[in-house]
Amino acid sequence: MKGRNRRYAALLAFVLLFTLLLPCTIAWASASDQSARSAEQKRLAMPDWYPENWADFEYFYDPDAPQLTDAADIFTDEEETLLREQLKTLRETYGTDFVVFTDVSTCGLSRKVYAADFFEATGHGLGEDFSGMILFICMEQGNRGWWTAAKGSVKPLLSEKAINWLDDRLEPYMKGGEYGTGVIHYLNDLDTLCEKGKPPMSGEDLLFVIGGTLIAGLAGGGFVLCLALGMMKTVKEAAHADAYLVKDSFQLHHSRDVFLYRSVSRTRRKRESSGGGGGSEYSGSYSSPSGSDWSGGGRSF
Amino acid sequence: MYLCQSCGATIEADAATGATKCPYCDNNVVLSDRFGGGLRPNGIIPFQITAKELPGAVRRFYRGKPLLPHGFFSQSSIGDVQGIYVPFWLFDCTLDGGMNLEGTTVRRYSEGEYDCTEISHFLLERDGCMSFEHIPVDASDKMANDLMDSIEPFDFSELVDFQESYLPGFVADRFDRSPKKELPRAGKRVTKSAQEVMEESCVGYDTIKVRTNGMEMTTSDVKYVLLPVYLLNLEYRGKKYRFAVNGQTGKVVGELPSSVFKSVLCFLGGFAAAGTLAAKLLLWLFS
């Protein structure tokens, strides 16, 4: 009797356990299926150059990797020739890689990530740190825009001010549909930026400097003149009697400091970068899936 | 009207004149009744600087005056020089009472996205006393207040009892403004100094402002003294410039001409220096 009861109890426990575990097992299997399907779906959506797994990706430099990839076909043949020449000259002059890439989609990624991923996955970048700069133009409906990114030794060149300066000059061409002309001018501006190390002063900045110098000069001149005139003026009525205060005669009988009230004023600090002080979206530092550090900015059109 | 004891000439003198020179024979004339009885000064500081030392003192005064016209040294000439014993009231007083001041402390800090400035306001109650002595206020209508204030300080340790024998060779004036009339001038000066002393007793505040001043001034003593002053005129390019020299210390004060050319140079120099610094700073900021 006792032995039979034990067998029945064990059987009941097994059934209960199986009943509880079965739904969980089914759910887990289903989820794995789904993620496998979505991963498969994603792999299907990404372009061919996109690595399947960044964790396994090994960085490489391909000397034959084209500096211009016009997947969105927005440049004419003549423009492409000119652009290739310009990019080659820039690479030879500054010893760092320059890439222009256009595409019709970012496959769900942001423009900044897509640009960095393209640069790294297609064998670009010179030197030990794979330095270089990329201009990516996206022609996807609802996601039209461009992004300039830099890594390695040229990363410091792309300050927020530099990005705004480049984008201010590129924007009219992008909005006007003159993509080729715009990028040709853009590469000239990039050349200036690399040569000088910083963008040239804007007209507004120059006016500010001139104005500030004039005001400071007038104030300084006025101050020195007042000082000199003050030295000439030796006759004035005496305001104090400090010299006639009897030494040690001051006695303080009563002293009391009473707190009255407190006032606090708050000023919101200027937001950094991510809205773009001059109109561009800007990221001073962000990482790509390979772990590289990038800087860049861009706009929509 | 007085008669010169030397040549018998009639000398005209106003009510305040106590000693003068006969315009005819240059004899020193002391009008004793001006300093007699209740009008006798309590003290006098005799002249320590002689008239011969004046040109040197005035030349030292010119030095370090950046806007003085070129050639002022060589083209100017010292005109009339007059050594005058100027009447002064010396006030000794005590200030006693309370003062209320307002002090503030400022604290700056960051809170999340905000920069905050916190200002705390305090009422500072101070009650005390202090003494002042020998505050000089000139008692002569003929002397400009600012000129007489500017030749301070005098060293009152050299103040001696008045004797008429100090007066010959100099002009001496009697007071023509009463101590009661001149007391407010002294009061203004001591009030200002007292405020500064009280402010110094408020330690640890970023700003201090006097709200109410309830200190009362009590005059403990008033002395009538004669102090030595030289007055001289300088002529330069047809214009006269008046100077006063402290007859005890040799301190010179006076109105000086300013060269337009040097003023412009001065301005341009300051403009260039400040402008260059500002330009460098702004270019660096915008780089």
Interface residues (C-beta under 8 A of the other chain):
Chain A: K198 M201 D205 F208 V209 G212 T213 L214 I215 A216 G217 L218 A219 G220 G221 G222 F223 V224 L225 A228 L229 M231 M232 T234 V235 K236 E237 A238 A239 H240 A241 D242 A243 Y244 L245 V246 S249 F250 Q251 L252 H253 H254 S255 R256 D257 V258 F259 L260 Y261 R262 S263 V264 S265 R266 T267 R268 R269
Chain B: F61 G64 K65 P66 L67 L68 G98 E102 G103 S110 E111 E113 Y114 D115 C116 T117 E118 I119 S120 H121 F122 L123 L124 E125 R126 D127 G128 C129 M130 S131 F132 E133 H134 I135 A144 N145 D146 L147 D149 S150 E152 P153 A186 K188 R189 V190 K192 S193 E196 V197 S201 C202 V252 V253 G254 E255 L256 S258 S263 C266 F267 L268 G269 G270 F271 A272 A273 A274 G275 L277 A278 A279 L282 L283 F286 S287
